[in-house]
């Protein structure tokens, strides 16, 4: 009965007077739903009809709505209402009414056999639902009875009508089973019963399919019915005759689609691989379709070629391991593989002239995995057979990846071009995977072909062929370590010889160079062969993404070898930035590339290049700071601030990132004196403050300003120290005037790096107290108006910083604890902040409790994280211990309310962590609080019995060591609270 209360509209149905749900009112509401032009009236009608369907009156009006004098829309609603009542409220039906309900449904189905098809289908679904609810005990031979009743000669309906109605009923029965809400134990019983009952179905289907006199509509329905039943995992050997009949039906164009679906569903059953003998019988049937396939391809019949390919792939992909194991049949399986190869290389350009080849790509993954999974001896045999096949596959895929002629490509729609792009990505992934089987020989193969193509004077030059071969190289080099390949030097030598007259080819050349950037770092003498190409491409807006991303990769991987080229790179980059050739995101990438580049120069060179690079932007920013704020100004300001922050993200003269990654460096001397980024920031600090003064109420501008400092802090770490006092002061003023989340996020970064250093503690403490005070005031005014600030504040208190922003000296020394947010940093390494008299620890605690009740999952997780770090300190930090003693019960109540149903079930682990921390560090308090709280009637859920609550509290109090066990207890308890314990819904978590 509890489940019934959860159904939509049930409460409304109960609240409405019974007389409301009459036949007349239902018909009026349906008329309103279908014909009223007013959308609000339609919505009201739909809501009312949903309530009507689940009301007790539905049992009465449904049958009346099915009367012959009603229109199909009304009859359909009646049939749907019956299905809903049977499927969702089966427990309401007295057992003595089962037979009469069954008889009524049979009568209606017989009547509608020659009536509306949509109504017939809904009635069949209703009877199917009734059968599933009664099987196997109350109706043990349901399917056999259905067959017998519809074959009765005394029926007023003609034979074909009865046959089609029976087939419709048999078709929807397995489908209804798949979507039914039966409990798991019942589902297993019913599945077993249906498996037995297929003995009453399959002979009938075979007879109807093989009878020459069966009309096409009947045979098509037979195929659909078979397709539905095989998804119940019927043993493949029991389906042999029907599968063979379905293969024969492929020759009939009207039955083709239904036959394909039936065959594919039968072959694709997970259990089918057990029936190897049947699978071996299917191979000749599939190979027998090759003439039909070639004819379809020749005639441009994409539907037929697509369907036959689906069958071949279904057999090969689902059962390659089982078929490979049959060594004596290796030739027939190889023939199937070659048939699939034909489908992969089907003529035409995907997706314009063919849509079939993409179906085959997963097969090649599967076959390779299965071959490589064999023991060494057997694997060697199959490698010998299939390595040539995979080399052929590479040729086929690279041919399929070729662009059409420029003229033809110009006629493609944007959607077709996007599908082709995704198709090429799939080919790229396949080539990368095939490298595992073919190894270095694959690269040599590609290189030889490219070399012949670029040096041969016999064949006409094809940019498409060149592009495809380069694309193959790029696909492999992007993910495979090619640093030891002996063909890469030759490839780098060939690239400048490529005649680039086409955007697609130029793009691929750029991406190939980018994919080889790590190799260039190991072979710096080759950089000069390709760098001019990249710098030249920077000036072409059509090559924006490929050229900028490639330059960024080269600057990141090869930065220690780029100083000789630095002046040229900076000059070209400045030029394209000033000409505004690239979109915003590419401008940001370009600044990151320059940051990597400048990191490897001497400090004097860095400052010199920085001056020339950013001076124009600083001048522009100064001018914008004087102007009255407007949308155009704002875009320009945000753009300039973004350029600066992206430059500072990667400009790292101390090479923290390299240290962190453990790279082998050709290290430059550690620069003495102030960091160049700090020098620049100090120079523009006043200007940034001036911009802020005019744009302080604009979150986007404030966020852009904070991003400059946040990215600089993450990159520079300790080197940022000179900026800490003035930045803390600026942040405090910003947040006091107009609180914004980005200021809190920047505060968190500062604390992670500098809170442990005595010299920086005073400004950090002042900033911490200020943002806490301001945020507490916001909580008092109504925190729901500022969800982003609450989230950032909780993150500030709880979320760990990224590794990149951790103080490097501490990482090296190995004494860095996992860092939390500002408060956690204070608790772990600087408890002075929580000992400060000016900090209202009680208010912070209460705000965090309030944040636990927010609907946003990240905020709740952050709040839970705060408490799991706070509670272990209650014994060592007096203010924390005091507030836990005074307000810990409030925290427990909030946690229990969340577990009781007020929070998403996906967050239960987080709340379990709090319970575990309370139990471990405040056991005596918790043992009192939890018993008192759970004594309240209906708390935390009205569904709980006193015994269940008592069991839960005892379990929690007993478990002080195993956190995983506490999580299991909480998950089980929340299901009880929500009335979901023992239902199918529990499987989701």
Residue pairs with C-beta under 8 A, 6 or more apart in sequence:
1 91
2 943
2 979
3 979
3 983
4 10
4 88
4 89
4 91
4 92
5 11
6 979
7 54
7 88
8 50
8 54
9 47
9 50
9 51
9 53
9 54
10 51
10 54
12 47
12 51
13 21
13 51
13 52
13 54
13 55
13 56
14 55
16 51
16 55
18 55
18 56
18 57
21 51
21 52
21 55
21 57
21 58
21 61
22 57
22 61
23 61
23 64
23 65
25 52
26 49
26 52
26 61
26 65
26 74
26 77
27 65
27 74
29 45
29 48
29 49
29 52
30 45
30 49
30 73
30 74
30 77
32 41
32 42
32 44
32 45
33 42
33 45
33 46
33 49
34 73
36 42
36 45
49 77
52 58
52 61
52 81
53 77
53 80
53 81
53 84
53 85
54 84
54 85
54 88
54 89
56 92
58 81
58 82
58 84
58 85
59 85
61 78
61 81
62 78
62 79
62 81
62 82
62 85
63 78
63 82
63 104
64 78
65 74
65 75
65 77
65 78
65 81
66 75
66 78
66 79
66 108
66 119
66 123
67 75
68 111
68 115
70 78
72 116
72 118
72 119
75 112
75 116
75 119
76 116
76 118
76 119
76 122
79 108
79 119
79 122
79 123
79 126
80 122
82 105
82 122
82 123
82 126
83 122
83 125
83 126
83 129
85 92
86 93
86 101
86 126
86 129
86 130
86 133
87 126
87 129
87 133
87 176
87 180
87 181
88 181
90 133
93 101
95 138
98 130
98 134
98 138
98 139
101 130
102 127
102 130
102 134
102 139
105 123
105 126
105 127
105 130
106 127
106 149
108 123
109 120
109 123
109 124
109 127
109 165
109 169
110 150
110 155
110 156
110 157
110 162
110 165
112 119
112 120
112 123
112 165
113 120
113 157
113 161
113 162
113 164
113 165
114 157
114 158
114 161
120 165
120 168
121 168
121 172
124 165
124 168
124 169
124 171
124 172
125 172
125 176
127 146
127 169
128 169
128 172
128 173
128 175
128 176
128 177
129 176
129 180
131 139
131 142
131 143
131 146
131 173
132 173
132 176
132 177
132 180
132 182
132 190
133 182
134 142
135 142
135 189
135 190
135 193
135 194
136 189
136 190
136 192
136 193
139 145
140 193
141 197
141 200
142 193
142 197
143 170
143 173
143 194
143 197
143 198
143 200
143 201
144 197
144 200
146 166
146 169
146 170
147 166
147 170
147 200
147 201
147 204
150 162
150 163
150 165
150 166
150 169
151 162
151 166
155 162
157 165
160 215
160 218
163 208
163 218
164 217
164 218
164 221
167 208
167 218
167 221
167 222
167 224
167 225
168 221
170 201
170 225
170 228
170 229
171 221
171 224
171 225
171 228
172 228
173 194
173 228
174 194
174 228
174 229
174 231
174 232
175 228
177 187
177 190
177 191
177 194
177 232
178 231
180 187
181 984
182 190
183 982
183 983
183 984
184 984
184 987
191 232
194 232
195 232
195 233
195 234
198 229
198 232
198 234
198 238
201 225
201 229
202 226
202 229
202 238
202 239
202 241
202 242
205 222
205 225
205 226
205 242
206 241
206 242
206 245
208 214
208 218
208 219
208 222
209 219
209 222
209 223
209 226
209 242
209 245
209 246
209 249
210 245
214 222
216 252
216 254
216 255
219 249
219 252
219 255
220 254
220 255
220 258
223 246
223 249
223 255
223 258
223 259
223 261
223 262
224 258
224 261
224 262
226 239
226 242
226 246
226 262
226 266
227 258
227 261
227 262
227 265
227 266
230 239
230 262
230 265
230 266
230 269
231 265
231 269
233 269
233 270
233 271
234 269
235 271
235 275
236 266
236 267
236 269
236 271
236 272
236 274
236 275
236 278
236 279
237 275
237 277
237 278
239 266
240 278
240 281
242 262
242 266
243 262
243 263
243 266
243 267
243 282
243 285
244 285
246 259
246 262
246 263
246 266
247 259
247 263
247 285
247 288
247 289
249 255
249 256
249 258
249 259
250 256
250 259
250 260
250 289
250 292
250 307
250 308
251 292
252 259
256 303
256 304
256 307
257 303
257 307
260 307
260 308
260 310
260 311
263 311
263 314
264 310
264 311
264 314
266 272
267 282
267 311
267 314
267 315
267 318
267 319
268 314
268 318
272 278
272 279
272 318
272 319
273 279
273 318
273 319
273 321
273 322
276 322
276 323
276 325
276 326
279 315
279 319
279 322
279 323
280 323
280 326
280 329
280 332
282 315
283 315
283 323
283 329
283 332
283 333
283 335
283 336
284 332
286 311
286 312
286 315
286 336
286 339
287 332
287 335
287 336
287 339
289 308
289 311
289 312
290 339
290 342
292 304
292 308
293 304
293 305
293 308
293 309
293 339
293 342
293 343
295 301
296 302
296 304
296 305
296 308
297 305
297 346
297 347
300 353
302 354
302 355
302 356
305 343
305 346
305 354
305 356
306 355
306 356
306 359
308 343
309 340
309 343
309 346
309 356
309 359
309 360
310 359
312 336
312 339
312 340
312 343
313 340
313 343
313 359
313 360
313 362
313 363
315 336
316 323
316 336
316 337
316 340
316 363
316 366
316 367
317 362
317 363
317 366
320 333
320 363
320 366
320 367
320 370
321 370
321 373
323 329
323 333
323 336
324 330
324 333
324 370
324 371
324 374
324 382
326 333
327 378
327 381
330 385
334 385
334 389
337 367
337 386
337 389
338 389
340 360
340 363
341 389
341 392
341 393
341 396
343 356
343 357
343 359
343 360
344 357
344 360
344 361
344 364
344 393
344 396
344 397
344 400
345 357
345 396
345 399
345 400
346 354
346 356
346 357
347 353
347 354
348 354
349 404
349 408
349 420
350 357
350 358
350 400
350 419
350 420
350 423
351 358
351 416
351 419
351 420
351 423
352 404
352 412
352 416
357 400
358 423
358 426
361 426
361 427
361 430
364 390
364 393
364 430
364 433
364 434
365 430
365 433
367 386
368 390
368 433
368 434
368 436
368 437
371 379
371 382
371 383
371 386
371 437
372 379
372 436
372 437
374 382
383 437
386 437
387 437
387 438
390 434
390 437
390 438
391 438
391 442
391 445
393 434
394 431
394 434
394 438
394 442
394 445
394 446
394 472
397 427
397 430
397 431
397 472
398 427
398 431
398 468
398 469
398 471
398 472
399 468
400 423
400 427
401 424
401 427
401 428
401 468
401 471
401 472
402 464
402 465
402 467
402 468
403 409
403 464
403 467
403 504
404 412
404 464
405 464
406 502
409 417
412 420
424 471
427 475
428 471
428 474
428 475
428 478
429 475
431 472
431 475
431 476
432 475
432 476
432 478
432 479
432 480
434 442
435 442
435 443
435 476
435 480
438 445
440 485
440 486
440 487
442 476
443 473
443 476
443 482
443 485
443 487
443 488
444 487
446 469
446 472
446 473
446 487
447 473
447 487
447 490
447 491
447 494
449 469
450 466
450 469
450 470
450 473
450 491
450 494
451 490
451 494
453 459
453 461
453 462
453 465
453 466
453 469
454 466
454 494
454 497
454 498
461 499
463 499
463 501
463 502
463 504
463 505
466 498
466 505
467 502
467 504
467 505
467 508
470 498
470 505
470 508
470 509
470 512
471 508
471 512
473 491
473 512
473 515
474 508
474 511
474 512
474 515
476 482
477 488
477 512
477 515
477 516
477 519
478 515
481 518
482 488
482 516
482 519
483 518
483 519
483 522
485 519
488 516
488 519
489 523
489 526
491 512
491 516
492 516
492 519
492 520
492 523
492 526
492 529
492 530
493 529
495 509
495 512
495 513
495 529
495 530
495 533
496 529
496 530
496 533
498 505
498 509
500 506
500 509
503 542
503 543
506 537
506 540
506 542
506 543
506 546
507 543
507 545
507 546
508 546
509 533
510 533
510 534
510 537
510 543
510 546
510 547
510 549
510 550
511 546
511 549
511 550
513 530
513 533
513 534
513 550
513 554
514 546
514 549
514 550
514 553
514 554
517 550
517 553
517 554
517 556
517 557
517 558
518 557
520 526
520 527
520 530
520 554
520 557
520 558
521 557
521 558
521 561
524 558
524 561
527 554
527 558
527 561
527 562
527 565
528 565
531 554
531 565
531 569
534 547
534 550
534 551
534 554
535 551
535 568
535 569
535 572
537 543
537 546
537 547
537 550
538 547
538 548
538 551
538 572
538 573
538 576
538 581
538 590
539 572
539 575
539 576
539 581
540 547
540 581
541 581
541 582
544 581
544 582
544 583
544 586
545 586
548 582
548 586
548 589
548 590
548 593
549 589
551 569
551 573
551 590
551 593
552 589
552 590
552 592
552 593
552 596
554 562
554 593
555 562
555 569
555 593
555 594
555 596
555 597
556 593
556 596
556 650
559 596
559 597
559 599
559 600
560 600
560 665
560 666
560 668
562 569
562 597
562 600
563 600
563 601
563 605
566 597
566 598
566 601
566 605
566 609
569 594
569 597
570 594
570 597
570 609
570 612
570 613
573 590
573 593
573 594
573 613
574 612
574 613
576 582
576 590
577 587
577 590
577 643
578 616
582 590
584 639
584 642
587 639
587 642
587 643
588 642
588 643
588 646
589 646
591 643
591 644
591 646
591 647
592 646
592 647
592 649
592 650
593 650
594 613
594 647
595 646
595 647
595 648
595 649
595 650
595 651
595 652
596 650
596 651
598 605
598 606
598 609
598 610
598 651
598 676
599 606
599 650
599 651
599 652
599 653
599 655
600 668
601 609
602 668
602 671
603 653
603 671
603 672
603 673
603 676
606 651
606 653
606 676
607 676
607 679
610 676
610 680
613 647
614 643
614 644
614 647
614 680
617 640
617 643
617 644
618 684
618 687
620 636
620 640
621 637
621 640
621 641
621 684
621 687
621 691
622 687
624 633
624 636
624 637
624 640
624 691
625 687
625 690
625 691
625 694
627 633
629 694
629 695
629 698
634 695
634 698
634 700
634 701
637 691
637 695
637 701
637 704
638 700
638 701
638 704
641 691
641 701
641 704
641 705
641 707
641 708
642 704
642 707
644 684
644 708
645 704
645 707
645 708
645 710
645 711
645 712
646 711
648 677
648 681
648 708
648 711
648 712
648 715
649 711
649 712
649 714
649 715
650 715
651 676
651 677
651 715
652 715
652 716
653 671
653 675
653 676
653 677
653 719
654 670
654 671
654 675
654 716
654 717
654 719
654 808
655 665
655 667
656 715
656 716
656 717
656 804
656 808
657 715
657 804
658 665
659 808
659 812
660 803
660 804
660 808
660 811
674 722
675 716
675 719
675 720
677 712
677 715
677 716
677 719
678 716
678 719
678 720
678 722
678 723
681 708
681 709
681 712
681 723
682 722
682 723
685 723
685 726
685 730
688 705
688 708
689 730
691 701
691 705
692 701
692 702
692 705
692 730
692 734
695 701
695 702
696 702
696 734
696 737
696 738
697 738
699 740
699 741
699 742
702 734
702 738
702 740
702 742
702 743
703 740
703 742
706 742
706 743
706 745
706 746
707 742
709 723
709 727
709 746
710 745
710 746
710 749
712 720
712 723
713 720
713 746
713 749
713 750
713 753
713 805
714 749
714 802
714 804
714 805
715 804
717 753
717 805
717 806
717 807
717 808
718 753
718 807
718 808
718 809
720 753
721 754
721 757
721 759
721 760
724 750
724 754
724 760
724 763
724 764
725 760
725 763
727 750
728 750
728 763
728 764
728 766
728 767
729 763
731 743
731 746
731 747
731 750
731 767
731 771
732 766
732 767
732 770
732 771
734 740
734 743
735 743
735 744
735 747
735 770
735 771
735 774
736 770
736 774
739 771
739 774
739 775
739 778
739 786
739 789
740 789
741 788
741 789
741 791
741 792
742 792
743 771
744 771
744 775
744 789
744 792
744 793
744 795
744 796
745 792
745 795
745 796
747 767
747 768
747 771
747 796
747 822
748 792
748 795
748 796
748 799
748 801
748 821
748 822
749 801
749 805
750 764
750 767
751 764
751 768
751 796
751 821
751 822
751 825
751 826
752 801
752 805
752 806
752 807
752 819
752 825
753 805
753 806
753 807
754 760
754 764
755 761
755 764
755 822
755 825
755 826
755 829
755 830
755 833
756 807
756 810
756 825
756 829
756 830
761 830
761 832
765 832
765 833
765 836
768 822
768 826
768 833
768 839
769 836
769 838
769 839
771 793
771 796
772 839
772 840
772 844
773 840
775 789
775 793
775 847
776 840
776 843
776 844
776 847
778 786
778 789
778 790
779 790
779 843
779 847
779 850
783 789
783 790
783 847
783 850
783 851
783 854
784 854
787 854
787 856
787 859
790 851
790 854
790 859
791 854
791 856
791 858
791 859
791 862
793 847
793 851
794 848
794 851
794 859
794 862
794 863
794 866
795 821
795 858
795 862
796 821
796 822
796 823
797 820
797 821
797 822
797 823
797 824
797 844
797 848
797 862
797 863
797 865
797 866
798 820
798 821
798 823
798 824
798 862
798 863
798 864
798 865
798 866
798 869
799 820
799 821
799 862
799 865
800 818
800 819
800 820
800 821
801 819
801 821
803 811
806 816
806 819
807 816
810 816
817 828
817 829
819 825
819 828
820 827
820 828
820 865
820 866
820 869
821 862
821 866
822 833
823 833
823 834
823 844
823 866
823 869
823 870
824 866
824 869
826 832
826 833
826 834
827 834
827 869
827 870
827 873
827 877
827 880
828 869
831 873
831 876
831 877
833 839
834 841
834 873
834 877
834 879
834 880
835 877
835 878
835 879
839 879
841 879
841 880
841 882
841 883
842 883
842 886
842 887
845 870
845 883
845 884
845 887
845 891
846 887
846 890
848 863
848 866
848 867
848 870
849 863
849 887
849 890
849 891
849 894
851 859
851 860
851 862
851 863
852 860
852 863
852 864
852 891
852 894
852 895
852 898
852 903
853 894
853 897
853 898
853 902
854 860
854 863
857 904
857 906
857 907
860 898
860 903
860 907
860 910
861 907
861 910
864 907
864 910
864 911
864 913
864 914
865 910
867 891
867 914
867 917
868 913
868 914
868 916
868 917
870 880
870 884
871 884
871 914
871 917
871 918
871 920
871 921
871 922
872 917
872 920
872 921
873 880
873 881
874 880
874 881
874 884
874 885
874 921
874 922
875 881
875 921
884 891
884 922
884 925
885 925
888 918
888 922
888 925
888 926
888 929
889 925
889 929
889 932
889 933
891 914
891 918
892 918
892 926
892 929
892 930
892 933
893 933
895 911
895 914
895 915
896 930
896 933
896 934
896 939
896 940
897 940
898 907
898 911
899 908
899 911
899 940
899 970
899 973
899 974
899 977
900 939
900 940
900 941
900 974
900 977
901 940
901 941
901 974
901 977
901 978
903 911
905 971
905 974
905 978
905 989
906 989
908 967
908 970
908 971
908 974
909 967
909 970
911 970
912 963
912 966
912 967
912 969
912 970
912 971
913 963
915 956
915 966
915 970
916 959
916 960
916 963
916 966
918 925
918 926
919 926
919 956
919 957
919 959
919 960
919 966
920 960
923 957
923 960
926 956
926 957
927 957
930 953
930 956
930 957
931 953
933 939
934 940
934 949
934 950
934 952
934 953
940 977
941 976
941 977
941 978
943 976
943 977
943 978
943 979
944 976
944 977
948 973
948 976
952 969
952 973
955 969
956 966
956 969
959 965
959 966
959 969
971 989
972 981
975 981
975 986
980 986
